[in-house]
Amino acid sequence: MKKFLCVFICLVTVVTLFAGCKHSENTVNRLLFDTAVTLTAECERSVLLEAISLCEHYENLLSRIKEGSDVYKINSSENSVTVSEETALIIKTALKYCEQSEGLYDITITPVSSLWNFNEEILPEAEKISEALKKVDYKKIQLEGNRVNANGAQIDLGSVAKGYIADKLREFFENKGVKNAIINLGGNVYVLGDKYTRVGIQKPFSGGTVGRVEMKNLSAVTSGTYQRCFTKDGAFYHHILDPKTGYPKNTDLDSVTIIGESSMLCDIMSTVCLLSGSQKAEEFIKDAGLSAVLIFKNGQIKTVGDIDFKAH
C-alpha cells in the first residue's frame, strides 16, 4: 500500500508526517530568491540549516541584483568575465533552449521585463518597450568555457536557477544519507524518497486545486499566467513576456506543470511550453521525455506523457 504526503505547488502544505522515520522530521522556512523556500526532511535540523546555507550560496552566485554575483558581473561588464563552472553550465543549458525555441524563450529579456511592475500594476510606455527590445537577443551571449561576454545584453537566470538549485539540494540530501525529503522553492517542488507524494496542481486565479499527481524521486514545476498579473482598462497582463513583442505572450494556456527527474529541465520547459502554446508544448514535452499537466484558458485540463493525475 502506498504511503502518501500531500503537497500543493505554489501553496505547499505537508499534511502528514513521514512514516517510519529513522530521524525525526524537520522543516525550515526562509525567504530566498524572492520566494518562500520550504525544506522538509527526515534528518537533523542541522542538516536542513546546511541546505539553507547552500541555497544562500546559489542566491549570491546567480542573483541578477546582488552585487558581486556572477550574473551581476556579466551584466555590469563590457568585456568577458570569468564565472563559476556552475554558472557557465546553467547559461549553456539555457541557451540550448533559447535556440530550440527559436528565441521564444530568451534569457536576455531583462531590459524589457525590468520595465514591468506587476506589484504596482504599472504598464510600461510602448516607446520604452520598443527601445528595450533592441537589447534582447540571446545570440549576443558568447560562452567559452567559464568566460562569458554578454556584448551589451542583460541576462536573467530566474527561469532556470531554482530548478538547478533544487537538483543540487537533492544531491546534497542524498550525500547526507537523507532518505526522504520535500524541496519546495516557491512552486518548484522536488520529492526525494521512496514514499509517494500527492502534489496538488493549483487552479489558476484561485487558492484551490484542480487535481493532483502522485510522484516520488521527481520534480514538478509550474509556470502560470496567474502568478503575477493585473487587469487595466479591461486588458489582462501577465508576467510571461514575449521576447518578440515585449508584451505578455498571447497563449491558450493559463498553467503548465512539468514533471521529470531534472528540476532544471522542468523549470526551463515550464516557461518554454507556456510561451509556446499547447500544440507546440506537447511536442517539446514528448521530445524531452517529460510529463505535464496543461490547463487551458477555458478550464480544460490535458495531461501529456506518463503521469498519474487525478482531477477533483
C-alpha positions in Angstrom: 0.0 0.0 0.0 1.3 3.4 -0.9 2.2 5.9 1.8 1.4 9.5 0.8 2.3 13.0 1.6 0.3 15.9 0.2 1.9 19.0 -1.3 0.4 21.9 -3.1 2.5 23.6 -5.8 2.8 27.3 -5.0 0.9 26.9 -1.7 2.7 24.0 -0.2 1.4 22.1 2.8 2.7 18.8 4.2 -0.3 17.3 5.9 1.1 14.0 7.1 4.5 13.1 8.6 6.9 10.7 7.0 6.1 7.2 8.2 8.8 5.0 9.8 11.4 7.7 10.2 14.9 6.9 11.3 15.2 10.5 12.3 12.5 12.9 13.3 11.1 15.1 10.5 12.2 18.7 10.5 11.2 21.7 8.4 12.8 25.0 7.8 11.4 28.1 6.0 13.3 31.0 4.5 12.6 33.8 2.1 15.2 33.4 -0.7 15.2 34.0 -4.5 12.4 36.4 -3.8 10.2 33.5 -2.9 9.2 31.3 0.0 11.6 28.3 0.5 10.4 25.3 2.5 12.6 22.2 3.1 11.2 19.2 4.9 13.2 16.1 5.5 13.9 13.0 7.7 17.1 14.4 9.2 18.6 16.5 12.0 17.8 20.2 11.9 21.5 21.0 11.4 21.4 19.2 8.0 18.5 21.4 6.9 20.4 24.5 8.0 23.3 23.4 5.9 20.9 23.0 3.0 19.7 26.6 3.6 23.3 27.8 3.5 23.6 26.1 0.1 20.6 28.0 -1.1 22.1 31.2 0.1 25.3 30.4 -1.8 23.4 30.0 -5.0 21.4 33.1 -4.5 24.7 35.0 -4.1 26.0 33.3 -7.2 23.1 33.6 -9.6 21.0 36.7 -8.5 20.7 39.4 -11.1 20.5 42.2 -8.5 23.1 41.0 -5.8 26.3 43.0 -6.4 29.2 40.6 -6.9 27.2 37.7 -8.2 28.2 36.0 -11.4 25.1 37.4 -13.2 25.7 40.9 -11.8 29.3 40.8 -13.1 28.2 39.7 -16.5 25.6 42.4 -16.8 27.9 45.1 -15.5 30.9 44.4 -17.7 31.5 45.5 -21.3 34.0 42.6 -21.6 34.1 38.9 -20.9 34.2 37.9 -17.3 35.1 34.7 -15.5 32.2 32.9 -13.8 31.9 29.6 -11.9 31.7 26.4 -13.8 28.2 26.0 -12.4 27.0 29.4 -13.7 28.6 28.6 -17.1 26.7 25.3 -17.2 23.4 26.9 -16.4 23.9 29.5 -19.1 24.9 26.9 -21.6 21.8 24.8 -20.8 19.5 27.8 -21.0 21.0 28.9 -24.4 20.3 25.5 -25.8 16.6 26.0 -25.2 16.7 29.6 -26.4 17.9 28.2 -29.7 15.5 25.2 -29.6 12.5 27.6 -29.1 13.8 29.9 -31.8 14.1 32.8 -29.4 10.6 32.5 -27.9 12.5 31.7 -24.6 15.3 34.2 -24.2 17.4 34.8 -21.0 18.2 38.3 -22.2 14.7 39.6 -21.7 15.8 41.6 -18.7 15.7 45.1 -20.4 12.0 44.5 -21.2 11.0 42.6 -18.0 12.5 45.3 -15.8 10.1 47.8 -17.3 7.1 45.9 -16.0 5.9 46.3 -12.4 3.2 43.7 -11.7 3.1 44.5 -8.0 2.2 48.1 -8.6 0.3 47.3 -11.8 2.4 49.7 -14.0 2.0 49.4 -17.7 5.2 50.5 -19.5 5.2 53.1 -22.3 5.2 51.5 -25.7 8.2 53.6 -26.8 10.3 52.3 -23.9 9.4 48.7 -24.7 10.4 49.2 -28.3 13.7 50.6 -27.3 14.4 47.9 -24.7 13.6 45.2 -27.3 16.7 46.3 -29.3 18.8 44.9 -26.5 17.1 41.5 -26.3 19.0 38.8 -28.2 20.3 35.6 -26.7 22.7 35.2 -29.7 24.8 38.1 -28.3 25.9 35.9 -25.4 29.4 34.4 -26.0 30.3 31.5 -23.8 33.8 29.9 -23.9 34.5 27.6 -21.0 33.7 29.7 -18.0 34.2 33.0 -19.7 31.1 34.9 -20.6 30.6 38.1 -22.7 27.1 39.5 -22.9 28.1 42.0 -25.5 25.7 44.6 -24.1 22.8 42.2 -23.3 21.5 41.7 -19.8 20.8 38.1 -18.7 18.4 36.8 -16.1 18.5 33.2 -14.9 15.3 33.3 -13.0 13.6 30.8 -15.3 16.3 28.2 -14.7 18.2 28.9 -11.4 15.6 27.5 -9.0 15.5 24.2 -10.9 19.2 23.9 -10.8 19.3 24.7 -7.1 16.6 22.1 -6.4 18.7 19.5 -8.2 21.8 20.4 -6.1 19.7 20.2 -2.9 18.6 16.7 -3.9 22.2 15.7 -4.4 23.1 17.3 -1.0 20.4 15.3 0.8 21.4 12.1 -0.9 25.1 12.6 0.0 24.0 13.2 3.6 22.1 9.9 3.6 18.7 11.5 3.8 16.1 9.1 2.6 13.0 11.3 2.3 12.7 15.0 1.7 10.5 17.6 0.0 12.2 20.6 -1.5 9.9 23.5 -2.3 11.3 26.6 -3.9 8.2 28.6 -4.4 6.3 26.4 -6.8 9.3 24.4 -7.8 8.9 21.1 -6.0 11.3 18.1 -5.7 10.1 14.9 -3.9 13.0 12.7 -2.8 12.5 9.2 -1.4 10.5 6.0 -1.6 7.2 7.4 -0.3 4.7 8.6 -2.9 3.7 12.2 -2.5 0.4 13.8 -3.7 1.3 17.1 -5.4 -1.7 19.4 -5.9 -1.9 21.4 -9.1 -3.2 24.9 -8.3 -6.4 26.1 -10.1 -5.4 29.3 -11.9 -6.7 32.5 -10.3 -7.8 30.5 -7.3 -6.5 29.2 -4.0 -7.9 25.8 -4.7 -6.6 22.9 -6.8 -7.8 21.2 -10.0 -6.3 17.8 -9.0 -3.1 16.1 -8.0 -0.3 14.0 -9.3 1.3 11.2 -7.3 5.1 11.0 -7.6 8.4 10.2 -5.9 12.0 11.0 -6.9 10.7 13.5 -9.3 10.3 17.3 -9.7 7.2 19.3 -10.5 7.5 22.9 -11.7 4.6 25.2 -12.6 4.5 28.3 -14.7 1.2 30.2 -14.8 -0.2 33.4 -16.2 -2.0 33.9 -12.8 1.2 34.0 -10.7 1.9 37.7 -11.4 -0.7 39.7 -13.3 -3.1 42.6 -13.4 -6.0 43.9 -15.4 -6.0 47.5 -16.6 -8.6 49.3 -18.8 -10.2 45.9 -19.5 -6.9 44.3 -20.7 -5.2 41.4 -18.9 -1.4 41.4 -18.4 0.7 38.6 -17.1 4.5 38.2 -16.4 5.3 35.6 -19.2 6.6 38.1 -21.7 7.1 37.5 -25.4 10.7 38.5 -26.4 9.5 39.4 -29.8 6.9 42.0 -28.7 7.8 42.9 -25.1 4.3 42.3 -24.0 2.6 39.3 -22.3 2.5 36.3 -24.6 -0.8 35.5 -26.1 -1.2 31.8 -25.3 -4.1 29.4 -25.0 -2.7 28.1 -21.7 -3.1 29.5 -18.2 -0.8 27.0 -16.5 1.8 24.4 -17.3 3.2 21.9 -14.8 6.2 19.9 -16.0 7.2 16.7 -14.2 10.6 14.9 -14.6 13.8 13.8 -13.0 15.7 17.1 -13.7 14.2 20.0 -11.9 16.3 22.4 -14.0 14.9 21.0 -17.2 11.4 21.1 -15.8 12.0 24.7 -14.8 13.0 25.8 -18.3 10.4 23.7 -20.1 7.5 25.1 -18.0 8.3 28.6 -19.3 9.0 27.4 -22.8 5.8 25.5 -23.0 3.6 28.3 -21.6 5.1 30.7 -24.2 4.7 28.1 -27.0 1.1 27.3 -26.5 -0.5 23.9 -26.2 0.2 22.4 -29.6 4.0 23.1 -29.7 4.2 22.5 -25.9 3.1 18.9 -26.4 5.9 18.4 -29.0 8.5 19.9 -26.6 7.3 17.7 -23.7 7.3 14.5 -25.6 10.7 15.2 -27.3 12.3 15.9 -23.8 10.8 12.7 -22.3 8.8 14.6 -19.7 5.3 14.6 -18.4 2.9 17.6 -17.9 -0.4 18.9 -16.8 -1.7 21.6 -19.1 -4.6 23.9 -18.0 -6.2 25.9 -20.8 -7.8 29.3 -20.6 -11.2 27.7 -20.9 -10.5 25.5 -17.9 -9.9 22.3 -19.9 -7.2 20.1 -18.4 -4.9 17.9 -20.5 -2.1 15.5 -19.5 0.9 14.7 -21.6 3.2 11.7 -21.1 3.3 9.0 -18.4 1.6 10.7 -15.5 -0.6 9.7 -12.6 -3.0 12.6 -12.5 -6.4 12.6 -10.8 -8.8 15.6 -11.2 -11.1 16.7 -8.5 
